[in-house]
Amino acid sequence: MFCIGDIFGDPSVCRVAGMLPSFLSAENVDFCTANGENADSGSGITARQAETLSAAGVDVITGGNHSLEKRFLWPVLQDFPFVLRPGNFPSAGSFAGFSVQPESARLSSAEASAGDSAEESPVLPAVFPGKGTAVVEKTVAGIQRRLCVINVQGREMMRPLDCPFRYTENALADLRAAFPGQTVPVVVDFHGESAAEKEAFCLYFDGRLSAVMGTHTHVQTADARILPGGTACLSDLGMCGPRRSVIGSLPEDSVLRALTQVPLRMRPAEGPPAVQGCLLDLDPDSGKAVALYPVNRL
């Protein structure tokens, strides 16, 4: 399978979609995932972008800390079952002093296309849109294959969400209940800042997950390895974004922000995008990783 790092901006969506069909064919890739939380100018993903990536061969689009920032994009999480967001975001629940909107009152895609009008709404949804787990089924060489993709977000140097370890434990229990006695390879997109937290997660789940691929830092790490239990790990897949940038943003903005400590708005950089990610060989019978190869296409 092919796991693609954070896709930053629409030019990078187009670059990935343009190269993907031939790449997947040449590398005999059966499944493909991509992190798309930065696709819409650094925050969220549009319906058009999700459809473009899906048509090019991406089976599951994962998310991160920007997935829920633009409320007018929430219908994408609601309407597209292959677009995930971290599953360990807490539920809104019911809060005194706030009205809680039922699922039937969520924004539709048509309503969302009118603009970001929901940003000013004080109404909280009973359940935030989207989910953190998806199971993909495909016929590969005449054999029915499944892949489970789990999307979680770290908590070190990030917002304190629910525990990603416990969410993954529950997701694995649900998977076993749904497919009793069957082996379903499981790949996790761990969206987080801390390499230490990602390594702890990998070691804790070694032998129970096929792979843990980190996202969020936009810098591809050099620690690709397979743990003794058969779990492939990479702290960060890297970024699909402008080569001359600071993690996707204009260098001028980043330098000025660093020099002055003023929280300036980061504007997307332009220019030819690189494509980064990782190829994984998974044993369909055991679900364990056999090999992994980082990809860096400039």
N, C-alpha and C positions, 0 to 999 in steps of 0.2 A: 504494500500500500504506500501511498504518498501523503505525507502530512505537510501542509504549507503554513509558513509563519504568518504573522500579522500582515494583512493586506492594507496598505495605507493609501487611501485616495482612489479616485476613479481611474486615473491613468494606470495605476497598478492593477486594478480589476481587469482592465482591457488587456494589459500585458500578460497576466496570468491566463485569462480566457483564450488569448491568441496562441500561446505556446502549449497549453495543456493537452489538447487532443492528441497531437503527435507525440508528445512526451510520454503520456500514459500508454500509448500504443507501443512505442519503442522500448519502454521499460517493463512491459507486460504487467501493468498495475491493475489490480482488481478493485481496490477501494481508494477513495481520495477524500481527505478532509482539508479544510482551510479555516484559519481564524479571520473573521470578517468584521470585528468590532470597530475597526478604524476605516472602513471602506468609504463611508460618506464624509470626506474631508476630515478624517481623524476621529469621528464619533458616530458609531452606529452603522447600519447598512440599509440601503433602500431596497424596495421590492425589485426594481429593475436590475440592481447589482446582484441580488440573490438569484434571480432567474438567469442572468448571464453566466454566473459561475456554475450553477447547476447544469445548464445546457452544455457547458464546456467539459463537464465530467466530475465536478465536486459533489460528493454524496452528502456530506454533512458540513455545515458552516458553524463554527463555534464562536463564542463571544468572550466578553470580559467586563472590565469595570466601566466601559463606555456604552455597554449594550442598552441600558435603560435611560441614558441621559436625555435623549431627544424623544419626548413623549409622542410626537407625531409619527415616529417610526415604530412605535409599539405594535401596530397591526402586522408588521413583518414577522415579529416573533409569534404572533397569534395565528397568522394565516399560513405560514410556511413551516411544516413539521420538521424539515431538515435544517432549520436555522435555530441554533441553541443559544442560551445564555447561561452563565454560571448557575448551577442548580442550588447552590448554598446561599443565594440571596434570601433573606428572611421574608416570610409572608407579611403583608400589611396587617392582617388581622382586623380587629375592631378596636377603635380608640375613642375614648370619651371626648366629645367636643368636635368630632369629625364625622362627616357622613361617609359611608362606605358604599361604593357603587358595586352592584352585582355584576356577574360575568356578562349577563345579557346586555348591559349598558356600556360595554367597552366600545372604544372607537372602531368604526369600520374602516376599511381601506379607502373608501370613497370620502369619508369624512376627514380622514387624515390628509388626503391630497390637497385639501383646502389651505393647509398651512399648519403652523405650530400653535394653533389656538388652544390646545389642551395644556400648554405650559402654564397658563394663567388659572386653570381650574383648581379649586381647593379640594375637589372630590378625590378621595383615595379609592383605588380599586380593591375589591375584597381579595383578589389573587392577582399578583403581577403577571403579565402575559409571558409566554414562553416556558421552556422547560430545560432541564440540564442533562437529559439522557435521551438517546435515540438508538434504535436498532435498525440496521440496514440489511435488507435481504437481496441477494443477487444470484443468478445462475451463472456459474463460472465453469467452463468446460463441461457443461451438462450436469453439474453438481450444484445443489442449492447451498449457498454459503451465507452466513450471517456475520455481522460485525456490530458490536455495541460501542458507542462513543459516549463518553461522560465528560462533561464540562464543569470544572470547579474553579473557584478563585481563592488564592492564598490570602492570608491575613497579616503576615509580617510586613510592615511598612505599607499596608493597604488598609482599606476600610474594614472594620471588624465585622465580617459577615459570620453566618453560621459556620460550624466546623466542616472543612472540606473532607477530613478523614471520615467523620460520621456520615456525611452525605454519601460518600462513595461506598461505605459499608452497606448502607440501606439500598443503594442502587444495585449493588451486587446481589443482595438478598432478593430483591424484586426480579432480577434477571434469572436467578436460579429457580424461582417460583414460576416464571413464565416459560422457561425451557428446561424442565426437570430432566436431569441425566444427560444433558447435551452440553457440548463444549462450544461456547461462543467467545471468540477473541474479544478482548476489551481494551480499548485505547482511551486514555485520559488526556484531555487538554487541561493542563494545570496552569492557569493564568495568574502569575504572581511575580512579585519583585524579588523575593529572596531565594537565592540558589540553595541556601541551607534548608529552607522549608521544603523546597521541591525535592532535595535529596532525602530528607527525612520521610517524605511521602513515598518516594520510590522504594526505600528500604522497608518501610512498614508493609507495603503491598507487594513486595517481591514474591513472585510465584503465583499471585492471584490476578495480576493484570498483565496483558500482553505488552503494553508500552505506556510510558508516561512522557508526553512531549510538552515541554514548557513553552509558554508564550508570555508576552507583555513587555519585555525589556527591549525588543526590536534589535538585539545584538546576538548573533548566533554564537553559541558557546562551543568550546572544544572538548567537551566531556562526554561525548557519545559512547555508550557502553551497554553491555548486557549483564545484568546482575546474575548471581549464582542460581536463583530460582527461575530465570528465564524471562525477566521483565526488562525490556529495552528502555533506556533513559537518555534524555537530552535536556539539559536545564533550560535552553531556549532555542527554538527553531530559527530565530532571526526574523527578518522583515522583508516583505515585498513592497518596496517603496523607493523614492528617489535616492540615487546614489549620493548626490551632493546635498546632504541634509543632516539634521540632528534628529535621529529616530523618526524621520519623516517630515519634520518642520523646517522652515527657513533657518539657515545657520545664523543669519543676522539677528533674528528674533531671540534665538537661544543664547547667543553671545551677550546681547544687550541685557537680557534677563539675568544672566549669571553675573554680569558686572555691576548691575544696579540693584538686584534683588527686588525689582518691581515685578509683580506677577502679570507680565504682559501676555496678551492673547497670542498663542502660537499659531502662525499661519502655515498651511501646507506648502512644502517646497515643490518645485517643478523640476523637470528633467527626466532622463531615462531611468526607469525603475529596475532594480535588481529583483531576482526571485530566489528566495531561500526557503529551505524546508528539510525534510528527511525522508529517504526511502526506507521502508521496513519490509523484511521478509518474515512472515509469521507462519508457523506450522498450524494449518487448519484443524488438525486432529487434537493437538495438545493445547493450542492457543498460545504457546510460548514463542518468543522472538528467536529467530535464527541468525539474523544479521541486520545491521542498520548502516546507512550511508548518508551523511549530511550532503545536502545539495546547495550550491551557491552559484547561481547563474547571473553574471553581470551583463 
